[in-house]
Every structure is written in C-alpha cells, then in structure tokens.
Amino acid sequence: MTVENINVEAAIKRVNDLVASEPNLSPALKASLEVLLLLVTILANRLGLNSKNSSKPPSSDPNRKKEPKEPSARKPGGQHGHIGTTLKPFPNPDLVKVIPVDRRTLPPGNYRPVGYESRQVADLDISMFVTEWQAEILEDQNGKRYIAPFPKNVTRPVQYGIGVKVNAVYMFQYQLIPYNRIEDYFQDQIGIPVSAGTIHNSNKDAFDRLEFFESWVKKQLVVSSLIHSDETGINIGGIRRWLHNVSNDSFTCFYPHAKRGCEAIDEMGILPKHQGTICHDHWKPYLKYGGSHALCNAHHLRELERAFEQDKQMWAEKMIVLLKEINKATHDAGGRLETAESEHYRKRYRVLLFEAEQECPPPDETAKNKKGKTARSKARNLLERLRDYEKETLRFMVEANVPFSNNQAENDLRMTKVQQKISGCFRSMDGAKIFCRIRSYLSTCRKQGITATEALRLLFQGQWPEFMNVKDQCAE
C-alpha cells in the first residue's frame, strides 16, 4: 500500500525487522512498538479505502478522476431506432395572434387571403388562480333563509386549493427543498404567502391519507417472489437512527426506527411474513426471515477488491474475475444458466475457494487461554462467507428473477441520503415517518409509470392510482 507515494507496508516491514534484530530492547518497549505499528497499519488501511473496495460513496474518493471512455464508432446524437422527443405543434393553442401583412410594403395589385403560416411558442405562465364560490341565499315570505351547500372541500372563507398542497408536498418530499426555500418560491413566483406551518400541514395531510397505502404496499411486498432489503443510518434530532427499506422493481416501503436489527424488522412487518427470496448484503438479522436468500455480489466485489489491494490476497482478484464472468454469462443467457453450465461455474468457484484456503488459512484455534471464537481477518471472514453461503451467492445464475446485486434497494435509498445532506437531520421521529410514508408512495407510483405530481393530485382528490385496483377513496 502506498499513501502519497510512501510505501507503508515496506516501511512497517523494515521497522519490524529492525526491532526483531535488536536484542537489547526491553519487553515493554518492544510491546509498545508492536502496538504502535499495529495502529499505523490499521490507519493506513483506512486511508486506502475508496468506493471501489468498500461501501464509501464515490464522492468521498480523494482526487477522483473520471476514467476516459474509449471512442465509439457511433455518430453523436440519437441512434437509429431511438424514439425522439421533438416538440410537436399543439392542436389547441391557448392564444392565437394573427400577424397581418403590411400591404404598404407590397407592389401595387389586388391580393386575397389564402391562409396562414403558423409557428408556436410554448411558454410557462406561473400565476395564482382564485375561484370564488357563491352560495345562493333564498328567503321565504316569513324571512327564513335557505343557503346552498358549499362543496365538501370548501370549508373556510379563504383557503388554499389542491394545487398549492400538491406543489408544497412535491417540492419538499420529492425535490427535497427546505421549507424556507419553498416559502420563497410561492412568494416570488406565484405571489402566495405560504407559511412553514401550511407546508407542514400539507405534508401531514398527505401522511394521514396514505395510512391505507402503507398497509396495502406492505401486503404487495409480502406476497412478492423477490424483495430487496437494506438499511441506512439517519440523523433524527442529533441522534443516529435507522431508515429501513424493503422494495422491488414495482413497490417501495421505507420505515424509520431507533434500532437496526430484528426489533425494527418485526415492527415494519414485511420480512416476518415473507416466504420468497430476500436479496440483501448479508446483514445477519435478515437471515432469520424469508424462504431463501440472495447475497449482494456488488458488496462482494468491493470486499474482494480490498482484500486484494490491502491484504495482497491473490485469490480475491481471481474471484473478482470469476464472479464478473458468471454475471456476464448469465446476462447473455437471458438471466438464467442451464444446469450443465451452472455446475461448470460452481466447480470453478469451489476450486478457487479451496486454493484460497491455502493462501488465507484459518487462525490457530488451539491457542491456550482463548475464550470464544478466535478473531479472523477481514479476508478470512469474506472467504468463509463465500464458502458457507455459496448457494446464496450464486443464486443469481440459476433463478431468472434474482439479480447479481442488491442495487435495487441501494438505488431506492439513495435519495434519502441526499435529503440528509440537504437538511442535516429530521427534527423528530414523527417527521421521519411522514417523509418515509410519502416517499414510499411517490417511489411506488414512479415505478408504476405515474409522475409524482399526478400521484399527489390523485391523493388530494381522494382517489387511488389505477394500479392499486382499489375502489375505496382516500381519507377526506
């Protein structure tokens, strides 16, 4: 390993050799030097971690450089068969302006109109639209008055409409814009003085309306043949908490909790009832649930990269090549390998792990005065996981619905990390629950081909999207 052109491993080895060759060192000094060298090794290993050999995000890589792409033979622009999105003429323009010919500029003669050449300008007009409801009042001969009833959702002399609620929730929950900037937007762009309290009440209204959706989406995930599960740390009131995610390519459910393990998983209520395949990154509590498991090989590749770079484990580099080869072969075969080919790769996998046992043997379990399991290196732990969970690691090559990695869950969680970067934290657990429930709804709708704006408009209109196939309306 090198840190700023310093070969750390060579320097540590040289010091160890000098310490070993010095017979007059006291045991206390020698032990102190060994501890210091161990600490230097640990710190140097941490400095060598990046997005390719650990779970650190690419943005944290020091002096990261974009790898140059090989020039393609394709011409720039849309390729053959690509469906374009060229702006097309609108059949019913909102305003038509006729430009007459200035006849003073024409030569003398008789002219008659024969048509028009049209061009359209599509523009944006952001403005406030006020609807006034006037309930007719009738009075009989005795002076008794009868007033027409107002619509059910018109309850105050002056109030905000659905459009204001939709935009407020959309900007906060989907675009992750803070309250004060949403206030500025409404005031500057539309001329509506929307307060932080109104924005919060709109989000709380959406949260209450989505109580049925949360139970509905959990049922859909429970009966799914494959689900992805992951969790990430979040900051709630300055305290580290956890945001749990269970999802697949059709549905998403987020859930915040103070704990990371089984207590939170049980309270979320999806994994304990699920009998299909759970794809995850080998967080051990997940292994207690589901009918079968699939481990994330993207995590394996990063850990293998670290084992090769830092621990000089040659088997790790070979395993990287093998896993990538199996993934490509599976992809080329349409998502599933035939039995003969899968067995061929499985034998190669086992042979490579057998070689790894020679290069990275287990620690000596016979040492005296040792209680419990002897500590293992990271490379050894990885080797044993790949050995003991071979079926879960290679499930992707024999089951067409199982992917190579857990990227689905990681992609679904990514925007929650962006929210933490923007806002820093949630102020309370209630605020985190509001965010998670609404975000679950918006993410699910996007996967079903419904935009976030349309999804929120349906919600505030008291309707469910068609994909839910539910007749009951939202809470009014």
N, C-alpha and C positions, 0 to 999 in steps of 0.2 A: 504494500500500500504506500502511496505517495501523497503527502499533503503539502501543497505549494512547493513541489519539486524536492521535497525531503522524503527519503526512503525510510519511513518509520520502522518497518519490520527489520531492515538491516541495522538500524541504529540500536534497536532493542536487543537484537541478537548479539551485537558487539558488546553491549554493556553486560549482558548475561555471561558471555564468555569471559570477560574481564573479572566479574565477580566470582565466577567459578574457579578461576586461576589464582585468585588471591587467597592464600592460606591463613593470613593473619587477621582477617575480618572477624569481628565478634558476631556471635549468632544473632544478637539483637539488631545490629546494623544490617546484617545480611537479610534478615526477615523484613526489615523496613524497606530496603531497596527492592525486594521482590514485590512487596505491596505497591510501591510507587510505580514499578514497571507494569504491574497489572492494571493499575488505574490509567496509566498512559495508553496502554493497549485498548482498553475499553473506550476511552475518549476518542482515540484515533479512529476506532471502528465507527463510532457515531458520526464523526466528521465525514466518513466515506459513504454514508447513506444518502441515496437520492431516490427519485421517483422510479427508477428502473430496478432497484434492488431492495425496495421497501415500500411501505404504504404512504410515504410522504408525497404530497401533491407536486406536480411539475413546477408550479410557481415558486417552490422553495429551493429548487436546484440552483446552486451557485454558478454564476456565469453561464447559464444555459444557452446553448446555441441550437438553432434550427438546423437539422440535417438537410443538406441540399438534395433536392429531388432530381432524379435522372430525367433528362428532357424526353418528352413524349412525342410520338410521331403524329399525334392528333393535332389538328388546327385549333387555334383559340376559338372560344365561343361555343354555342350549343352544338352538340354532336347529332349525327343522323339518327332520326327516330325520337329525339328529345322533344317533349311536349312543351312548347313555349308559353309564356305568359304575357304576350304582347297586349298592350292596352287597346281594346276594341271600342268602336263607337257605341254610345249608349242610345237605345231606341227612343227613350222618353226624357229628353233633357229638361231640367227644371226651369230654365230660362232660355229663350231664343231671341237673339238680337240680329236684326236684318241690316245689312250694310248696303245702302243704295249706291248705284253707280252715279258718280258726279258727271252728269251729262254735259257740263260745260267743258269737260276735257275731251269730249268725243268729236269726231269730224261731223259736219252737218249731215243730216239724214233722218230717216224715220226708224225708230227702234221699238221693239216689243219685248216684254219679259218672257223668257223661255225656261226659267228655272233658277236654281241656286247651287253654288258650290259651298259645301259646309265643312267646317272644322270645329272641333270641340275642345274645350279646356276643362279638365276635371280638377276641381279645387276643393278646399275644405273650408267650411264656414262653421266655426265653433261659436255657438251663441245660446243664450238662455231662452227657453220656450215655456211660457206661462199659460196654463189652462185654468180658466175661471169657471167653476161650476155654480150655476144659479138655480137654486131650488124654488120652483114656483110656489107662491103662497096664495091660497084661496080662502075667502072668508064668507061664511053664510049669513043669512039675514039676522041671526042672533049674535053676530060678532065673533063666532068661533072660527079659529083659523086651522087650515089644513096645509101642511108643508110637504112637498115631495121629498122622498128619502134620497140622501146622497149615496153615491157608490160606497160599497163596503170599505174600500181602502182610503176613502177621503174622510178623515176624522177630525181635522183641525182647520181653523180659519185660513192658515197658511202653512204649508208643509212641503217637504222635498218629495219628488216623484221617484219612480223606479230607476230612471236613468241616472240620477245622482247617486243612488245606492250602488248600482251596478259599477259605475266608474270608480267610486270610492273603494269598494272591495277589490275590484280588479287591480287598481294601482297599488294597493297595499299588499294584497295576498299573492298576486301573480307577478307584478313588476317589482315588488319588494321596495316600494318607495316609502320613506318615512312619513309620519303624519304631517309634520310641518311643511314638507315639500308638496304634499297633496293639497294642503290648505292654500299654498301659494298658487298652485295650478288652477284651482277653482276660482280664486280671486282674480288672477291675472288673465287667464284665458277665457273665462266664461262670465266673470263678474258676479259669482255667487259666493257669499261669505259662509263657507262651510267650516265648522269648528272641529277640533280634535275629538270632542265628545260625540259629534254627529258621525264621524268616521268610525269611531269605536262602536257606537250603537248599530251602525250598518253591518259591521263585522259580526257583532253579537247576534243580530237578527238572522244573518246567514247561517251562523253556527247552530242556532236553535232550529231552523228549518231543516238542517241536514242531519238531525238526530236519526231519522228513519234511514237515510242513505248510509250512514256509518254501519248500522246493523245489516243493511242489505249487502253492502260490498264485502263485509266480513263473511257472509254466507257464501258469496260467489267464490271467494278465495279458498274457503274451507273445502268446497267440492271440486276445486281445480286439480287437474292431474299433476301440475307442476307449479310451485311457487318459489319465489326468491325471498330470502330474508337477510337483513343486515341491520346494524345499529350504528349510531354515531353520537359523539358527545355534544351536548348543547349547554349553553350558559343560561340559567334561569335565576335572576336576582343575584348574580355573582357566584352562584354555586353550580358545580358541574352536575348535570343531569344527563339523561339519555333519550334520544329520539329513535324509536324502533320503526322499522319499515317491513311490511310484507307486501309483495306485489308480483305481477307477471306482466305479459305484454298487453293485457286487457284491463286490469284493475290495479288500484293502488290504495294502500291504507297506511297512514302514519299514526303513531301513538307516542306521546311523551310520558316518561316515568322517571321516578327518582332512582330506580335500580336498573341494572343492565341485564341481569340473569333471569332465572325461571319465574320469579315473582312478577316481573313486568310482562314476560311472555304469556303467563297464565292469565293475567288481568286483561291483556289485549284480546285473548280469547279465540285466536285463529289456529295457531300451531297445535294446541292440545286436541283439537277436533279434526285435524287434517290427517288423511291417510295416504296421500300421494307422495310425490318426491319433493324434498326441500333442498334447494340449492343454496349453499352458504359458504363462508370462509373458514369453516372448522372451529367456530366458537362453540365450545363443548356443550353448553346448555341446549343447543339446537339438536344435538344427537339424541336427546330424550324424547323427541317428538317425531311425528310423521311415519309413513310406511317405509320409505327409503330415503337415501341422501345422495347428493352430488356435490363434490367439493370444487371450489373455485380454482381453476388452474392458472388464472391470471395472478392470484396470490402465490401459487407455487412457483411460477416463473420468476417473480420478484425475489422470493426467498432463495431460489436456486442461484440467481444472479449474485446475491450477497454471499452465499456460500462459496461460490467460485472466486469472486473478487477478493473477499476478505480472508476466507479460510483456506483458499487455494485447493478446494475440493474439485478434482478433475472430473469426477463422476457427475457433479452438478451441471457442468457445461454440456456433457453428453445427454443428460436428462432433458435439458432445455431443448436441444435439437430434436430429441425423440418426441417430446410432447407436441412440439410445433409440427412435426412431420405427421403425427397421428391426426392432429386437428385439420391439417390441410387435406389429408386423405379422406377424412370423414366428410368434410365440406364438399369435396369433389364427388363423393359417392352419394350426395343428396341428403346428408345428415345422419346416415347410419351405415356401418360397415357390415359386410357379410360375415358369417361365423368364421370361416377359414381365415379371412384377412384380419379380423379382430383377434383371433387366437395367435396369429403370427406376431402382431404387435405386443400382445400380452406377454409372450415368451421373451421378446426382446426387453421388455420392461423389467421382467423378473431377473433376467441375466444381468442387466445393468445394476439393479439393486444388490445382487449378490456380489458384484465387483465393488460396489460402494461399501459393503460390509468389511471388506479387506482394507479399504482406504480410510474408512471412518468407523473403527470398531467401537463397541460399547465400552463404557468405563468399567473399571475393576470393581465388581460387586462384593469381593471378598475382603475388602479393607476392614480392619477392626474399628470398633467404636463408632460405627456409622449407623444412624437411625434413619429408617425410611429409604426411599429410592435415591440412589446416587445421582447427583446432578449431571446433566448431559449438556453438551454444546448445542448451539442452535442448529448446526449442520446435522448433528446426530438426531435431534428431535425431528427435523424435517425428514430425514431418511426413514425413521421409524413410522412416521405418519404416512409416507408414501407406500411403505411396505404393508402396514396394518390396514390401511384404507385403500387398497388397490381397487376394489370394486367401485367405491365411491369416486375415486379419482378418474377412472376410465369409463365411467357410466355414459359419458357423452358420446362415446364411439359406438355404442350398441343400442341406445334409445334415442330415436329421432327427435323427441321433444326436449331432450336435455342438452343445454348449451355447454360450450367449453368453459365458460366463466360465469361469475355472478355479476356481470356488468349491468344487468337489468336493475338490480337493487341499488347498485352504486350510482347509476345514472339518475334514478328516482330520488336519491338522497342528495344529489349534488347541489340543487338549488336551495336546500335548507342550509347548506354550508355558506352559500352566498348570502342568505338572509342574515346569518350570524356575523359575517364580515361587515355588512352594511349597518346593522343595528347594534351589534355588540352582544346583545343578550335579549331574552324575554324578561319582562318585568315580573311576571308571575306564572305559576303553572297553569292558571286559567287562560292566560294569553297564549301560552304554548298549545293548549288544547284547541283553542279557537283556530289558530294557524294550521294545526295538523288536520283537523276535520275538513276545513275549507280546501286546503291544499290537496287532500285525498280526492275530494270531489272534482276539482279542476284537473288534476292529473289523469283521473279516470276518464273524464269527458274528452280530454285531448287524445287519449289512446283510442277512443271510440269515434274520432273524427269530428268532434264538436269543439268549437273555439271556446276560450274561457269567457269571452263576452256573452256569447249566446247561452252558455251554460248558466251564468249568473242571471241573465234576463229571465230564463225559464224558471229559475229558482224563486226570484222575487215575484213572478207572476203566478206562483203557486202550482207549477207544473213540473213533472219529472221528464227527463230526456227519454226518447223513444226506446233506446237500448235497454232501459231498466224494465220495460214492459210492465209498468205499474200504473193502475188507473187512479189510485188514491192521490190526492193533491197534497202539496206541501202545507205545512202549518201556516195559517194566515197571520 
